[in-house]
């Protein structure tokens, strides 16, 4: 018990601790934060960008507002979509990747 207390004591006068050891907990927190928070978001953004670039004429999409439509025309930044006879021009970023992928993948058969 006394050894633990002595190890926790501040360094003697004139002696300084290793500066790397003082910042090590902060560095470790940043590394953990990066791998659990920042990196997955970067990966998701790249997947969304690739998905939106691969969309083209005839693809069925769902917008982030919930509109189900079919792409009539694709330009660099926009889509012309048709939903129940109504044509809309929307920005590429208005297409929901998760919902559109679920719409275009065939439904799995349920086992009885």
N, C-alpha and C positions, 0 to 999 in steps of 0.2 A: 504494500500500500504506500509506504513512504517513497519507494522508488518511482511510483507513478507520479506522485506529487512533485518530486525533484525533476522529473523529465518535463513536466509542464511549466516549470519555472522559467522566467525570461532569461536570456543570455546575460552573462556577467558584463560588467561595465567595460565598454571599449570593444566588446565582441559583437559583431553583427551577424544575423542569420543569412542564410543563402537566399538571395532575392528570387531565384527561380522557385524555390520551395514556398515562398510567400504567395506567389501568383499561381501556383499549380492548381489549387482548388478552382480558381476563377477560369483557368484555361480548360480544365476538365468539364466544368459546367457549360462552357461555350461549345466544346466538342460534342457533348451529349445533346445540347440544344440543336446544333446543326444537323446531326444525323437523325434525330427524331422529329424535328419540326421543319427545317428549311429544305433539306434534300428531298423528302417525299413530295413537297409542294412543287419544287422545280421539276421533278420527274413527272408529276401529274400535268403541269403546264405544257411540257414538251409533248406528252401524249395527246392532249387536247388540240394543240397546234397542228400536229400531224394528222389527226382525225379530220379537222376542218379543212386542211389542204387537200385531202383525198376525196372530199365530197364533190359530187358533180351532178350533171343533169340526170333526172330520173330517180335520184335517191329520195327516200322518205325520211323526214326529219321531224323532230319535236323541238320547238323553241323553248327558251327558258321561261317564256310566258305561258307555255302549255298549248300552243297552237300546233296541231298535227297537219303537216303539209308535204307536198312533193316539190322538189326543186325543178324549176323550168329553165333557169339560166344561172350560170355562175360567173361572176367577175372576180377581180383580185380581192376586193374588200366586201362585196355584197352578194346576196342570192336573191333571185326573183322566185318566189314560191307561190304555189296555188293551194288554197284550202277551201273546199266546198264552193268552187267557182269564183272565189275572191283571190285576186293577185296582190301580193305584198312584196315590197323590196325590204329586205332585212340585212343587217350587218352580219358578217360571218360569226362574230363572237356571240350572237344571240341564239345559236344552236346549242342545245344541251347534248353533250357527248353521251352521258350515261343513259338518258332516256331514248336517244336515237339509236344507240347500239342495241338496247333491249327491244326496240321496235323492229329492227332489221334481223335479229337472230331468231331462228325458228324456235317455237316453244317445245320444251322437252315433254315427252309423253309421261304421264303419271302411271306408276305401277299400282296394280290393284291386288 
